[in-house]
Amino acid sequence: MRTVPEPAQRGVGISLIAGEETTAIVAQLRRTQPTVNIVDRGVYTKADAPDEIVLDLGELSQELGRPIDVEDVLIVVTSYFGEIIPQRGATPGTGSLVLRADAIVSGGTGA
């Protein structure tokens, strides 16, 4: 079981290569997570948030008209910060990719 981390100073973010999958990801984020900051840099897009970004692979699959798996998303990821958690679904084109802010460790080594 995961506990909710303390708010991170950096938050969480992802950079994605421009293309069909990224266009669908951006549309989903704007529709479902309007607090995610999205910046189009031409050849890539950056998205960041204070705590979490969740990509629903079922919705992406519907939008693109074909099954999208974790690997299909990861192939367009150029970089990220925070923790990335792939959650594979029971069937192709389902599941999610969750990015969470790293917890801040105060007063210790974080062991």
N, C-alpha and C positions, 0 to 999 in steps of 0.2 A: 504494500500500500504506500502511496506517495502522499506526503503532507504538502500543503501549499507552502512554497518558499517565501522567504521575506522578499519584499520588492527589491529588484536588482537595480543597481546604479546604471547599468548598460541596457537592461531590458533584453529583448530578443530580436533577431533580424535575419533576413535571408536575401541573397542576391540571385536572380534568375536570368538565364540567357533568353533573349527575346525569341518568341516563336508561338506556335499554336497552344502549347500547354501553358505557357506563361500567361498568354492572353486569357485563357480560361481560369487560371488561378487568380489573376487580378480581378476578374469579374466576380468570382466567388467571394473573395475577400471584401470587395466593396459592398456586396449584397449582404453578407452574413456577419462581417466584423468591421463596421464602419470606423472604429477607432484605430485600426491599423493604418499607419502612415505609409503611403505608396508613392514612390518617386520613379518616373520613367526616365532612364538615362540613355534611351536610344537602343543600343545593342544589348542592354540588360535593364532589369527593373529591380529596385530595392524595396523591401517591405520591412517595417519594424513596428514593434509594439512594446509597451512597458512590461508585459507579463507573459503573454501567450499568443501564438498564431496556430490555428487549426485548419488543415486542408482536408475536406471531406472527399475521398476518392470516388464515392458513389455519385456525388453531384458532378464532379469533374468528368466522370465517365459519361453521364447523361448529356452534359453540355457538349462534349466532343464527339458523341455518337460511337464510342468504342471504349472497351475496358481500359482504365488507367490504374496501374499498380504503383506501389511505393517506388520501384526502380524507375518507372517512367517519369516520376517527379524528380527523383534524385539526380537523374541524368542532366536536367536543366539547372540544377543548383550549382552556382559557381563558388559560393561561400555562404557561411552562416555564423552567427554567434548565439550562444545559449545552448540548450540541450535539445537534440533532435531525437524524437521517439517515433519510429515507424510502427504502425499498428495494422498488420495485415488482416484483411477480411477473410471470411470463410470461402468466398468465391472471387474469381478475377473481377477487378473493377470495384472492389469494396474495401472498406477500411479507412484509415486516416493517417495523416502525417502531422504530428504535433511538435511544435517548437516551443520550449518553455525557457523562461529566464533562469539563469543559474542562481541558486540561492547564495545570499551573501553570508559568509561565515564570519561571525564576530568573535573577537577575543580568543583565538586559539588557532590550532593548525588545521582544523576541519577534518580530523581523522574520524 
